Amino acid sequence: MEKRVFPWFRGIITDIRYNGCTVVCRVENEEGSLAEFYITPDTYGVHQVQVSNGMPIIGFYDGDAPMVLSYPPRYMPLMIARDDHRYNIALDYFDRRLLSADGTLQLRIGPRTKIAGTNGQKYEGALAGRLLGVLYGVSTRSIPAQVTPEEIIVFCKE
């Protein structure tokens, strides 16, 4: 199973610039740290999120990808979402037991769990070894936390 790291940055969008097919959002978190999200056509937007100034946002990026050393840091998020306190969100690889690569999250698929690819089409293949975006509500306090996801987004690109 893939052993990559998918950190996230969350904050409020304070500025938006358009550069052809790329949208550049300046994001400021609660501590006042800044980051820029370079949102490309390859960036998955949860629920087809449309960015706007003042919007709370979270972006997940590949922590192993090369980055330009600059301030503020420039992230090319794989997945962005409105930072909505109605659900939690994670991005990671999962094994055949549906345990995340970082060992913190165990998925329990329920009858209402929606599973789809990034194209929005129903996904019926194996989840093991795939990069998954997971939206969920409550979790157990166990280690790993066990969750029944509301939605799973399957990233099919290798």
C-alpha positions in Angstrom: 0.0 0.0 0.0 1.1 3.5 -0.8 2.9 5.3 2.1 2.4 8.9 1.1 1.4 11.8 3.3 -1.6 14.0 2.5 -1.4 17.0 4.8 -4.1 19.7 4.7 -4.3 23.5 5.1 -7.5 25.1 6.2 -8.5 28.7 6.5 -10.5 31.5 4.9 -10.0 32.6 1.3 -8.8 36.3 1.3 -8.0 36.7 -2.4 -8.7 35.0 -5.7 -6.8 35.4 -8.9 -7.5 33.8 -12.2 -4.7 32.6 -14.5 -6.2 30.9 -17.4 -7.4 27.5 -16.3 -5.8 27.9 -12.8 -7.5 29.7 -9.9 -5.1 31.0 -7.3 -6.6 31.4 -3.8 -4.8 33.1 -0.9 -5.9 31.4 2.3 -5.3 32.5 5.9 -5.7 30.2 8.8 -6.8 31.0 12.4 -3.1 31.6 13.4 -2.6 34.1 10.6 -0.5 31.8 8.5 -0.9 32.2 4.8 -0.9 29.7 1.9 -1.8 29.9 -1.8 -3.9 27.1 -3.4 -3.3 26.6 -7.1 -6.5 25.0 -8.2 -6.2 23.4 -11.6 -8.7 21.3 -13.7 -7.2 18.2 -12.0 -8.1 19.4 -8.5 -11.2 17.6 -7.2 -13.8 19.9 -5.6 -16.0 18.1 -3.1 -19.6 18.8 -4.0 -18.3 20.8 -7.0 -17.3 23.6 -4.6 -17.1 27.1 -6.2 -14.5 29.2 -4.4 -15.3 32.7 -3.3 -13.7 35.4 -1.1 -14.5 34.9 2.6 -15.2 31.2 2.1 -13.8 28.7 4.7 -11.8 26.1 2.7 -9.7 23.0 3.3 -7.2 21.7 0.8 -5.4 18.4 0.8 -2.1 18.1 -1.1 0.6 15.5 -1.7 3.2 16.1 1.0 5.8 14.1 -1.1 5.4 16.3 -4.2 8.1 18.8 -5.0 7.3 22.3 -3.9 8.6 25.8 -4.6 10.2 27.2 -1.5 8.3 30.5 -1.2 6.3 32.5 1.3 3.4 32.0 1.4 3.7 28.3 0.5 2.1 27.3 -2.8 0.1 24.1 -2.7 -1.5 22.3 -5.6 -4.3 20.6 -3.8 -5.5 17.2 -5.0 -8.8 17.9 -3.2 -10.6 21.0 -1.9 -13.8 21.3 0.1 -15.8 24.0 1.8 -14.7 23.7 5.4 -18.0 22.7 6.8 -18.4 21.6 10.4 -21.3 19.3 9.4 -18.8 16.6 8.4 -15.1 15.6 8.7 -13.0 14.9 5.7 -9.9 12.8 5.1 -7.7 11.9 2.1 -5.5 8.8 2.3 -4.8 5.3 0.9 -6.7 2.4 2.5 -5.7 -1.2 2.8 -7.9 -4.3 2.3 -9.3 -3.9 5.9 -10.1 -0.3 5.0 -7.5 1.1 7.4 -5.9 4.3 6.4 -2.2 4.3 5.6 -1.5 6.6 8.6 -3.4 4.1 10.8 -5.8 6.7 12.2 -9.1 5.8 10.4 -11.0 2.6 9.9 -13.9 2.6 7.4 -17.1 0.7 8.0 -19.1 0.9 4.8 -22.8 1.3 5.5 -25.9 0.9 3.4 -26.2 4.6 2.9 -22.5 5.2 2.1 -22.2 6.8 -1.4 -19.2 5.6 -3.3 -18.3 7.4 -6.5 -15.3 8.2 -8.7 -14.1 11.8 -9.1 -16.3 11.9 -12.2 -19.4 11.5 -10.0 -20.2 8.0 -11.4 -21.0 5.2 -9.1 -17.9 3.1 -8.2 -18.2 -0.6 -7.6 -14.5 -1.7 -7.7 -12.2 -2.5 -4.9 -11.3 0.3 -2.5 -8.1 -1.3 -1.2 -5.0 0.4 -2.4 -6.9 3.4 -3.8 -6.6 7.0 -2.8 -9.9 7.8 -1.1 -11.5 11.1 -0.1 -13.8 10.3 2.9 -16.6 12.4 4.2 -18.0 11.3 7.6 -19.8 12.6 10.6 -19.1 11.0 14.0 -16.3 8.6 14.8 -15.5 6.3 17.7 -12.9 7.5 20.1 -10.9 4.3 19.5 -7.5 4.1 17.9 -8.0 3.9 15.0 -11.2 5.9 14.9 -14.0 3.9 13.2 -16.3 5.7 10.9 -19.2 4.9 8.6 -18.6 7.4 5.8 -21.4 9.4 4.2 -19.4 9.6 1.0 -16.3 8.1 -0.4 -14.6 9.6 -3.5 -12.3 7.2 -5.3 -9.3 8.7 -7.1 -8.7 6.3 -10.0 -5.5 7.9 -11.4 -2.4 5.8 -10.8 
